[in-house]
Amino acid sequence: MITDATVGRYLTERHPDFAPLYQAHLDDWGTDPSSRYFLFQVFAREFMVPLLRTGTPEERAHLFGTVEQLLADGDTLIDDAVDNEIIDELVYVGYVVKDEPAVDLTGAGRLTAERIARTRDWRPAKP
């Protein structure tokens, strides 16, 4: 099970290039469990989305595999933070953001795709 106590190690072991961003998060927030939302926000916005825009198919699959495992193996607090930060960010960038290419969400696993669809269906249509 992935919990607040293990999520940082999980992310940095799967994505060693994320380690400097995780260390900056620790420097700012320490290990306060409530900071999991900020951690996932940084992971999504500063690490995941840029790689989804420019990465190889293998890198994209690895990123989506990380989200899939967080959803499958995370406790309820991790699950909620993934929904509110990672999934919401993926839905947001799935639309064309001014002056940035849209993020292709092809390759998302079953759980991730279900959460993205649920969030898109819930969110009002963008103009």
C-alpha positions in Angstrom: 0.0 0.0 0.0 1.2 3.5 -0.9 0.8 6.0 1.9 2.0 9.5 2.9 5.0 7.8 4.5 6.0 6.0 1.3 4.8 8.0 -1.6 7.9 10.2 -1.9 10.2 7.1 -2.0 7.8 5.5 -4.5 7.8 8.5 -6.9 11.6 9.0 -6.8 12.4 5.3 -7.2 10.1 5.1 -10.3 11.2 8.5 -11.6 14.8 9.4 -10.4 14.6 12.6 -12.4 11.8 13.7 -10.1 14.1 13.6 -7.0 15.2 17.3 -7.2 11.6 18.4 -7.3 10.8 16.1 -4.4 13.7 17.4 -2.4 12.5 21.0 -3.0 9.0 19.9 -1.8 10.6 18.5 1.4 12.6 21.7 1.9 9.4 23.7 1.7 6.9 21.4 3.4 8.8 18.8 5.3 7.0 15.5 5.7 3.6 17.0 6.8 1.1 14.5 5.5 -1.3 17.2 4.4 1.3 18.4 1.9 0.6 15.3 -0.3 -1.7 17.6 -2.4 1.2 20.0 -3.1 3.5 17.0 -3.9 1.1 15.6 -6.5 0.6 19.1 -7.9 4.3 19.5 -8.4 4.5 15.9 -9.8 1.7 16.6 -12.3 2.5 20.2 -13.4 6.2 20.3 -13.3 7.2 16.8 -14.1 4.5 14.7 -15.7 2.8 17.2 -18.1 6.1 18.3 -19.7 7.1 14.7 -20.3 3.6 13.9 -21.7 4.1 16.7 -24.2 7.6 15.7 -25.3 8.4 12.2 -24.1 8.7 9.0 -25.9 5.9 6.4 -25.9 7.8 4.4 -23.3 8.2 7.5 -21.0 4.5 8.2 -21.4 3.6 4.6 -20.5 5.8 4.7 -17.5 4.2 7.9 -16.3 0.7 6.5 -16.8 1.8 3.3 -15.1 2.8 5.4 -12.0 -0.6 7.0 -11.8 -2.3 3.7 -12.3 -0.4 2.2 -9.5 -1.1 5.1 -7.2 -4.8 4.6 -7.9 -4.6 0.9 -7.4 -2.3 0.7 -4.4 -2.7 4.0 -2.7 -4.6 4.4 0.5 -7.8 6.6 0.5 -5.8 9.8 1.2 -3.4 9.1 -1.7 -6.4 8.3 -3.9 -8.1 11.6 -3.1 -4.9 13.6 -3.7 -4.4 11.8 -7.0 -7.9 12.7 -8.1 -7.7 16.3 -7.0 -4.2 17.1 -8.3 -3.0 14.6 -11.0 -6.3 13.7 -12.6 -7.6 17.3 -12.5 -4.4 18.5 -14.1 -4.5 15.9 -16.8 -8.1 16.9 -17.6 -7.1 20.6 -17.7 -4.1 20.1 -20.0 -6.1 17.7 -22.2 -7.7 20.8 -23.5 -5.7 23.1 -25.6 -4.2 25.7 -23.2 -3.3 29.0 -24.8 0.1 28.9 -26.4 0.8 25.3 -25.3 0.1 22.1 -27.2 -2.6 19.9 -25.7 -1.5 16.8 -23.9 -2.4 13.6 -25.5 -3.8 11.3 -22.9 -3.6 8.2 -25.1 -2.1 5.3 -23.2 -3.6 6.0 -19.8 -4.5 2.8 -18.0 -8.0 1.7 -17.1 -8.3 3.4 -13.7 -6.7 6.6 -14.9 -8.9 6.7 -18.0 -12.0 6.2 -15.9 -11.0 9.0 -13.5 -10.3 11.3 -16.4 -13.6 10.6 -18.0 -15.5 11.0 -14.7 -13.8 14.4 -14.1 -14.4 15.6 -17.7 -18.1 14.5 -17.4 -18.5 16.4 -14.1 -16.7 19.6 -15.2 -18.8 22.0 -17.3 -17.8 22.3 -20.9 -15.1 24.8 -21.8 -16.1 27.6 -24.2 
